[in-house]
């Protein structure tokens, strides 16, 4: 069995004066690529979860496509998601840009795919590619939940100082998160957030 990781998140929201369950399915570390040893199993597992859970949103959180051919692999994986007609978001992990495409190229490609809601709200002042917030609104048009998607970046940028390993959030990302969250709290002090 492949090392595909799944996380389910349930939010309860009030819509039309009724409680509404908003279900998020998160897939991470699938390490999928066309022709990969476990690739068909990854697709089968994703399909089985989508069929069973019927989510309102899918979030892919890093190390999703990690081999060549990169573009074709993303096409195969997103075509499966598109077939369910459910919006999906993507955050990049440390392996995303190790094959044939940069994070910028991946963002451009994924932004144009049907049902994809990836974006990049950070500018040149914010480290990483694909830092954005997804608000979930109630029936009155008030954001009750905020889903922050942030690029955890590739590898340590502090190797000269003896810090090895994977990347982490930069101070500019933390500042962007804090400032963005303050703006949303000004609109609704009860808004809750979750970070991916």
C-alpha positions as protocol buffer text, in pm:
chain_id: "A"
residue {
  index: 1
  type: UNK
  ca { x: 0 y: 0 z: 0 }
}
residue {
  index: 2
  type: UNK
  ca { x: 129 y: 348 z: -84 }
}
residue {
  index: 3
  type: UNK
  ca { x: 193 y: 609 z: 181 }
}
residue {
  index: 4
  type: UNK
  ca { x: -106 y: 829 z: 101 }
}
residue {
  index: 5
  type: UNK
  ca { x: -222 y: 1034 z: 393 }
}
residue {
  index: 6
  type: UNK
  ca { x: -578 y: 1152 z: 440 }
}
residue {
  index: 7
  type: UNK
  ca { x: -723 y: 1394 z: 690 }
}
residue {
  index: 8
  type: UNK
  ca { x: -1092 y: 1476 z: 723 }
}
residue {
  index: 9
  type: UNK
  ca { x: -1208 y: 1807 z: 866 }
}
residue {
  index: 10
  type: UNK
  ca { x: -1569 y: 1884 z: 944 }
}
residue {
  index: 11
  type: UNK
  ca { x: -1698 y: 2235 z: 1000 }
}
residue {
  index: 12
  type: UNK
  ca { x: -2047 y: 2310 z: 1118 }
}
residue {
  index: 13
  type: UNK
  ca { x: -2196 y: 2625 z: 973 }
}
residue {
  index: 14
  type: UNK
  ca { x: -2543 y: 2775 z: 987 }
}
residue {
  index: 15
  type: UNK
  ca { x: -2700 y: 2819 z: 645 }
}
residue {
  index: 16
  type: UNK
  ca { x: -3066 y: 2912 z: 610 }
}
residue {
  index: 17
  type: UNK
  ca { x: -3101 y: 2870 z: 987 }
}
residue {
  index: 18
  type: UNK
  ca { x: -2997 y: 2504 z: 964 }
}
residue {
  index: 19
  type: UNK
  ca { x: -2670 y: 2349 z: 1069 }
}
residue {
  index: 20
  type: UNK
  ca { x: -2467 y: 2255 z: 764 }
}
residue {
  index: 21
  type: UNK
  ca { x: -2171 y: 2024 z: 764 }
}
residue {
  index: 22
  type: UNK
  ca { x: -1882 y: 2139 z: 547 }
}
residue {
  index: 23
  type: UNK
  ca { x: -1646 y: 1851 z: 479 }
}
residue {
  index: 24
  type: UNK
  ca { x: -1283 y: 1894 z: 376 }
}
residue {
  index: 25
  type: UNK
  ca { x: -1071 y: 1605 z: 255 }
}
residue {
  index: 26
  type: UNK
  ca { x: -696 y: 1662 z: 272 }
}
residue {
  index: 27
  type: UNK
  ca { x: -447 y: 1453 z: 75 }
}
residue {
  index: 28
  type: UNK
  ca { x: -77 y: 1491 z: 147 }
}
residue {
  index: 29
  type: UNK
  ca { x: 252 y: 1327 z: 51 }
}
residue {
  index: 30
  type: UNK
  ca { x: 110 y: 1118 z: -231 }
}
residue {
  index: 31
  type: UNK
  ca { x: 441 y: 1138 z: -423 }
}
residue {
  index: 32
  type: UNK
  ca { x: 245 y: 1066 z: -740 }
}
residue {
  index: 33
  type: UNK
  ca { x: 388 y: 1063 z: -1092 }
}
residue {
  index: 34
  type: UNK
  ca { x: 284 y: 892 z: -1413 }
}
residue {
  index: 35
  type: UNK
  ca { x: 446 y: 550 z: -1427 }
}
residue {
  index: 36
  type: UNK
  ca { x: 541 y: 551 z: -1059 }
}
residue {
  index: 37
  type: UNK
  ca { x: 539 y: 224 z: -870 }
}
residue {
  index: 38
  type: UNK
  ca { x: 244 y: 326 z: -648 }
}
residue {
  index: 39
  type: UNK
  ca { x: 79 y: 577 z: -878 }
}
residue {
  index: 40
  type: UNK
  ca { x: -226 y: 370 z: -974 }
}
residue {
  index: 41
  type: UNK
  ca { x: -281 y: 288 z: -609 }
}
residue {
  index: 42
  type: UNK
  ca { x: -269 y: 660 z: -525 }
}
residue {
  index: 43
  type: UNK
  ca { x: -537 y: 733 z: -787 }
}
residue {
  index: 44
  type: UNK
  ca { x: -748 y: 439 z: -667 }
}
residue {
  index: 45
  type: UNK
  ca { x: -723 y: 556 z: -306 }
}
residue {
  index: 46
  type: UNK
  ca { x: -816 y: 913 z: -393 }
}
residue {
  index: 47
  type: UNK
  ca { x: -1115 y: 791 z: -593 }
}
residue {
  index: 48
  type: UNK
  ca { x: -1228 y: 564 z: -310 }
}
residue {
  index: 49
  type: UNK
  ca { x: -1206 y: 845 z: -54 }
}
residue {
  index: 50
  type: UNK
  ca { x: -1388 y: 1089 z: -282 }
}
residue {
  index: 51
  type: UNK
  ca { x: -1665 y: 835 z: -346 }
}
residue {
  index: 52
  type: UNK
  ca { x: -1702 y: 752 z: 23 }
}
residue {
  index: 53
  type: UNK
  ca { x: -1670 y: 1098 z: 177 }
}
residue {
  index: 54
  type: UNK
  ca { x: -1828 y: 1326 z: -86 }
}
residue {
  index: 55
  type: UNK
  ca { x: -1638 y: 1632 z: 37 }
}
residue {
  index: 56
  type: UNK
  ca { x: -1724 y: 1997 z: -21 }
}
residue {
  index: 57
  type: UNK
  ca { x: -1356 y: 2083 z: -68 }
}
residue {
  index: 58
  type: UNK
  ca { x: -1029 y: 1899 z: -131 }
}
residue {
  index: 59
  type: UNK
  ca { x: -695 y: 2034 z: -14 }
}
residue {
  index: 60
  type: UNK
  ca { x: -370 y: 1890 z: -150 }
}
residue {
  index: 61
  type: UNK
  ca { x: -97 y: 1975 z: 98 }
}
residue {
  index: 62
  type: UNK
  ca { x: 246 y: 1920 z: -44 }
}
residue {
  index: 63
  type: UNK
  ca { x: 455 y: 1652 z: -207 }
}
residue {
  index: 64
  type: UNK
  ca { x: 165 y: 1561 z: -430 }
}
residue {
  index: 65
  type: UNK
  ca { x: 340 y: 1524 z: -770 }
}
residue {
  index: 66
  type: UNK
  ca { x: 709 y: 1459 z: -722 }
}
residue {
  index: 67
  type: UNK
  ca { x: 835 y: 1301 z: -1043 }
}
residue {
  index: 68
  type: UNK
  ca { x: 849 y: 1319 z: -1418 }
}
residue {
  index: 69
  type: UNK
  ca { x: 662 y: 1381 z: -1637 }
}
residue {
  index: 70
  type: UNK
  ca { x: 548 y: 1660 z: -1407 }
}
residue {
  index: 71
  type: UNK
  ca { x: 287 y: 1833 z: -1622 }
}
residue {
  index: 72
  type: UNK
  ca { x: 127 y: 1508 z: -1739 }
}
residue {
  index: 73
  type: UNK
  ca { x: 123 y: 1379 z: -1381 }
}
residue {
  index: 74
  type: UNK
  ca { x: -57 y: 1691 z: -1255 }
}
residue {
  index: 75
  type: UNK
  ca { x: -298 y: 1660 z: -1547 }
}
residue {
  index: 76
  type: UNK
  ca { x: -383 y: 1299 z: -1458 }
}
residue {
  index: 77
  type: UNK
  ca { x: -429 y: 1375 z: -1090 }
}
residue {
  index: 78
  type: UNK
  ca { x: -635 y: 1690 z: -1140 }
}
residue {
  index: 79
  type: UNK
  ca { x: -853 y: 1524 z: -1406 }
}
residue {
  index: 80
  type: UNK
  ca { x: -953 y: 1273 z: -1140 }
}
residue {
  index: 81
  type: UNK
  ca { x: -1044 y: 1554 z: -900 }
}
residue {
  index: 82
  type: UNK
  ca { x: -1223 y: 1749 z: -1174 }
}
residue {
  index: 83
  type: UNK
  ca { x: -1441 y: 1445 z: -1245 }
}
residue {
  index: 84
  type: UNK
  ca { x: -1594 y: 1488 z: -897 }
}
residue {
  index: 85
  type: UNK
  ca { x: -1681 y: 1855 z: -964 }
}
residue {
  index: 86
  type: UNK
  ca { x: -1550 y: 1960 z: -623 }
}
residue {
  index: 87
  type: UNK
  ca { x: -1326 y: 2263 z: -573 }
}
residue {
  index: 88
  type: UNK
  ca { x: -969 y: 2185 z: -471 }
}
residue {
  index: 89
  type: UNK
  ca { x: -689 y: 2391 z: -323 }
}
residue {
  index: 90
  type: UNK
  ca { x: -315 y: 2320 z: -335 }
}
residue {
  index: 91
  type: UNK
  ca { x: -25 y: 2409 z: -109 }
}
residue {
  index: 92
  type: UNK
  ca { x: 329 y: 2325 z: -211 }
}
residue {
  index: 93
  type: UNK
  ca { x: 564 y: 2102 z: -13 }
}
residue {
  index: 94
  type: UNK
  ca { x: 938 y: 2056 z: -28 }
}
residue {
  index: 95
  type: UNK
  ca { x: 940 y: 1825 z: -334 }
}
residue {
  index: 96
  type: UNK
  ca { x: 697 y: 2002 z: -569 }
}
residue {
  index: 97
  type: UNK
  ca { x: 956 y: 2185 z: -780 }
}
residue {
  index: 98
  type: UNK
  ca { x: 1225 y: 1917 z: -790 }
}
residue {
  index: 99
  type: UNK
  ca { x: 1119 y: 1767 z: -1123 }
}
residue {
  index: 100
  type: UNK
  ca { x: 1048 y: 1974 z: -1433 }
}
residue {
  index: 101
  type: UNK
  ca { x: 848 y: 2278 z: -1322 }
}
residue {
  index: 102
  type: UNK
  ca { x: 906 y: 2567 z: -1085 }
}
residue {
  index: 103
  type: UNK
  ca { x: 654 y: 2664 z: -819 }
}
residue {
  index: 104
  type: UNK
  ca { x: 563 y: 2967 z: -1031 }
}
residue {
  index: 105
  type: UNK
  ca { x: 494 y: 2745 z: -1333 }
}
residue {
  index: 106
  type: UNK
  ca { x: 290 y: 2506 z: -1118 }
}
residue {
  index: 107
  type: UNK
  ca { x: 85 y: 2795 z: -978 }
}
residue {
  index: 108
  type: UNK
  ca { x: 12 y: 2920 z: -1330 }
}
residue {
  index: 109
  type: UNK
  ca { x: -84 y: 2574 z: -1455 }
}
residue {
  index: 110
  type: UNK
  ca { x: -299 y: 2483 z: -1156 }
}
residue {
  index: 111
  type: UNK
  ca { x: -471 y: 2824 z: -1151 }
}
residue {
  index: 112
  type: UNK
  ca { x: -612 y: 2751 z: -1497 }
}
residue {
  index: 113
  type: UNK
  ca { x: -746 y: 2403 z: -1414 }
}
residue {
  index: 114
  type: UNK
  ca { x: -1123 y: 2361 z: -1364 }
}
residue {
  index: 115
  type: UNK
  ca { x: -1235 y: 2361 z: -998 }
}
residue {
  index: 116
  type: UNK
  ca { x: -890 y: 2475 z: -880 }
}
residue {
  index: 117
  type: UNK
  ca { x: -898 y: 2758 z: -628 }
}
residue {
  index: 118
  type: UNK
  ca { x: -524 y: 2802 z: -580 }
}
residue {
  index: 119
  type: UNK
  ca { x: -399 y: 3160 z: -585 }
}
residue {
  index: 120
  type: UNK
  ca { x: -112 y: 3372 z: -459 }
}
residue {
  index: 121
  type: UNK
  ca { x: -213 y: 3666 z: -244 }
}
residue {
  index: 122
  type: UNK
  ca { x: 141 y: 3737 z: -138 }
}
residue {
  index: 123
  type: UNK
  ca { x: 341 y: 3977 z: -346 }
}
residue {
  index: 124
  type: UNK
  ca { x: 718 y: 4004 z: -382 }
}
residue {
  index: 125
  type: UNK
  ca { x: 726 y: 4101 z: -15 }
}
residue {
  index: 126
  type: UNK
  ca { x: 597 y: 3757 z: 96 }
}
residue {
  index: 127
  type: UNK
  ca { x: 817 y: 3447 z: 69 }
}
residue {
  index: 128
  type: UNK
  ca { x: 685 y: 3136 z: -100 }
}
residue {
  index: 129
  type: UNK
  ca { x: 443 y: 3074 z: -385 }
}
residue {
  index: 130
  type: UNK
  ca { x: 74 y: 3015 z: -324 }
}
residue {
  index: 131
  type: UNK
  ca { x: 0 y: 3187 z: 7 }
}
residue {
  index: 132
  type: UNK
  ca { x: -374 y: 3257 z: 18 }
}
residue {
  index: 133
  type: UNK
  ca { x: -685 y: 3249 z: 233 }
}
residue {
  index: 134
  type: UNK
  ca { x: -1014 y: 3077 z: 148 }
}
residue {
  index: 135
  type: UNK
  ca { x: -1311 y: 3229 z: 335 }
}
residue {
  index: 136
  type: UNK
  ca { x: -1618 y: 3015 z: 401 }
}
residue {
  index: 137
  type: UNK
  ca { x: -1931 y: 3231 z: 418 }
}
residue {
  index: 138
  type: UNK
  ca { x: -2260 y: 3175 z: 600 }
}
residue {
  index: 139
  type: UNK
  ca { x: -2604 y: 3254 z: 456 }
}
residue {
  index: 140
  type: UNK
  ca { x: -2566 y: 3621 z: 549 }
}
residue {
  index: 141
  type: UNK
  ca { x: -2244 y: 3657 z: 352 }
}
residue {
  index: 142
  type: UNK
  ca { x: -2029 y: 3669 z: 665 }
}
residue {
  index: 143
  type: UNK
  ca { x: -1707 y: 3472 z: 668 }
}
residue {
  index: 144
  type: UNK
  ca { x: -1733 y: 3223 z: 953 }
}
residue {
  index: 145
  type: UNK
  ca { x: -1424 y: 3017 z: 872 }
}
residue {
  index: 146
  type: UNK
  ca { x: -1092 y: 3101 z: 709 }
}
residue {
  index: 147
  type: UNK
  ca { x: -869 y: 2841 z: 553 }
}
residue {
  index: 148
  type: UNK
  ca { x: -511 y: 2966 z: 518 }
}
residue {
  index: 149
  type: UNK
  ca { x: -299 y: 2788 z: 258 }
}
residue {
  index: 150
  type: UNK
  ca { x: 73 y: 2861 z: 281 }
}
residue {
  index: 151
  type: UNK
  ca { x: 386 y: 2743 z: 102 }
}
residue {
  index: 152
  type: UNK
  ca { x: 619 y: 2567 z: 348 }
}
residue {
  index: 153
  type: UNK
  ca { x: 894 y: 2606 z: 87 }
}
residue {
  index: 154
  type: UNK
  ca { x: 1160 y: 2354 z: -14 }
}
residue {
  index: 155
  type: UNK
  ca { x: 1474 y: 2316 z: 190 }
}
residue {
  index: 156
  type: UNK
  ca { x: 1659 y: 2508 z: 458 }
}
residue {
  index: 157
  type: UNK
  ca { x: 1790 y: 2845 z: 349 }
}
residue {
  index: 158
  type: UNK
  ca { x: 2018 y: 2852 z: 654 }
}
residue {
  index: 159
  type: UNK
  ca { x: 2260 y: 2573 z: 563 }
}
residue {
  index: 160
  type: UNK
  ca { x: 2551 y: 2818 z: 595 }
}
residue {
  index: 161
  type: UNK
  ca { x: 2456 y: 2842 z: 961 }
}
residue {
  index: 162
  type: UNK
  ca { x: 2438 y: 2467 z: 1011 }
}
residue {
  index: 163
  type: UNK
  ca { x: 2061 y: 2438 z: 984 }
}
residue {
  index: 164
  type: UNK
  ca { x: 1982 y: 2144 z: 755 }
}
residue {
  index: 165
  type: UNK
  ca { x: 1654 y: 1985 z: 655 }
}
residue {
  index: 166
  type: UNK
  ca { x: 1330 y: 2111 z: 510 }
}
residue {
  index: 167
  type: UNK
  ca { x: 1202 y: 2464 z: 470 }
}
residue {
  index: 168
  type: UNK
  ca { x: 973 y: 2654 z: 701 }
}
residue {
  index: 169
  type: UNK
  ca { x: 747 y: 2957 z: 704 }
}
residue {
  index: 170
  type: UNK
  ca { x: 937 y: 3283 z: 663 }
}
residue {
  index: 171
  type: UNK
  ca { x: 879 y: 3590 z: 882 }
}
residue {
  index: 172
  type: UNK
  ca { x: 719 y: 3764 z: 583 }
}
residue {
  index: 173
  type: UNK
  ca { x: 462 y: 3483 z: 560 }
}
residue {
  index: 174
  type: UNK
  ca { x: 387 y: 3508 z: 931 }
}
residue {
  index: 175
  type: UNK
  ca { x: 347 y: 3886 z: 894 }
}
residue {
  index: 176
  type: UNK
  ca { x: 115 y: 3836 z: 592 }
}
residue {
  index: 177
  type: UNK
  ca { x: -92 y: 3584 z: 791 }
}
residue {
  index: 178
  type: UNK
  ca { x: -120 y: 3815 z: 1096 }
}
residue {
  index: 179
  type: UNK
  ca { x: -214 y: 4122 z: 889 }
}
residue {
  index: 180
  type: UNK
  ca { x: -462 y: 3929 z: 675 }
}
residue {
  index: 181
  type: UNK
  ca { x: -621 y: 3767 z: 978 }
}
residue {
  index: 182
  type: UNK
  ca { x: -657 y: 4108 z: 1150 }
}
residue {
  index: 183
  type: UNK
  ca { x: -846 y: 4240 z: 847 }
}
residue {
  index: 184
  type: UNK
  ca { x: -1085 y: 3944 z: 858 }
}
residue {
  index: 185
  type: UNK
  ca { x: -1131 y: 3976 z: 1236 }
}
residue {
  index: 186
  type: UNK
  ca { x: -1228 y: 4341 z: 1188 }
}
residue {
  index: 187
  type: UNK
  ca { x: -1522 y: 4215 z: 977 }
}
residue {
  index: 188
  type: UNK
  ca { x: -1620 y: 3933 z: 1216 }
}
residue {
  index: 189
  type: UNK
  ca { x: -1446 y: 3895 z: 1551 }
}
residue {
  index: 190
  type: UNK
  ca { x: -1580 y: 3540 z: 1584 }
}
residue {
  index: 191
  type: UNK
  ca { x: -1427 y: 3411 z: 1261 }
}
residue {
  index: 192
  type: UNK
  ca { x: -1226 y: 3091 z: 1310 }
}
residue {
  index: 193
  type: UNK
  ca { x: -928 y: 2987 z: 1104 }
}
residue {
  index: 194
  type: UNK
  ca { x: -737 y: 2677 z: 1008 }
}
residue {
  index: 195
  type: UNK
  ca { x: -399 y: 2670 z: 841 }
}
residue {
  index: 196
  type: UNK
  ca { x: -269 y: 2430 z: 577 }
}
